[in-house]
Amino acid sequence: QIIGIGINCSDPKEGVSQIDEIVKLDWTNAGKHIFIYPNSGEAYVDGRFEGEKTALRTFVQAWKDAGAIAIGGCCRIGTDEMKQIKQVVDDIN
């Protein structure tokens, strides 16, 4: 039985538009949940990571408002970033 759909290891800047696409498919009206676990926002090019990490905490409210009920992290997201996400979630709740 499917309880939801997840967005995993994607660029955090694309999270809201990805959630919007899932909402357009009527998943939430079918009683399904949306989960998002983005990566750090860095690009993997020629065997190495380039660019700056994205501060995931700055997107948490927007992801929630778009429809996500679970927020976490994937590639190159460590305990410090997860603590920051948790703090924002605690503040929201």
N, C-alpha and C positions, 0 to 999 in steps of 0.2 A: 504494500500500500504506500502510495506516495504522499508525503506530508508537506512537501515544498520543493522549491527549486533553488539552487545555489549558484552564485557567481563567484568563481574561484580563480585566484592568481591573475587577476586582470589589473589594468592600470587604475588606480583609485580615482583619477580624474574622470574616468568614463563610467563610474559607478551609478550615478543618478540616471544617465541615459540608458544604461543597461537595465536598471530596475524599471524604468518607464516602459521599456519594451516588453518586459515580463508582465507588467500590469496591463498593457494593451492586449495581451493574449488571454486576459481574464482569469489568470491563475488565482488571484486573491479572492475574486467573487466565487470561485469554486471551493473556497475554504483552504487553499494551499498557502504556505508561507514562503517568504523570500529571505534568503541568507546571503550575506556578502562577506567574502574573505579575500580582499585584494592583496596584491604584492606591494613592494616598496615604491613602485613608480619608476624605478631605475630601468634603463634599457639594457638588455643582454646582447652585446655585439661582439662578434669574433672571440667568444670564449671569456669575456669579462663584462662586468657591469659598468655602465656609464651613466652619468647624470647624477642628480641629487635625489636623495630619498624624499618622498612626499610626506608631510605631516598628516597622517591618517586622521588624527583627532579633529582636524579642521573640516572633515567631510561627514563625521558621524551624524550630526543633526540632519543634514541634507539626505543622507541615506535612509535614516529613520522616517523622515517626512515623506520620502518617495515610496516607502512601503517595506523596507527591510525590518525584520524582527530580530535577527541575529547578526552581529558584526564581529569580525575577527581579523586575522591576518594570515597571509600565506608567505611566499618566498621573501626572505630577507627582512621579515618582521620579527623582532625580538621581544624579550620581556619588557623592555622599557617602553616600546611602542604599545604593547598590549596593556600595560598599566595606564598609559595615557588614554587609550580608548575606553578602558574601564571607568576612569574618572569622569569622562564626558558622559558615558552611559549612566553612571550613578547620578550625575547632575541632572540629566534629563528625567530620570525616574524619580 
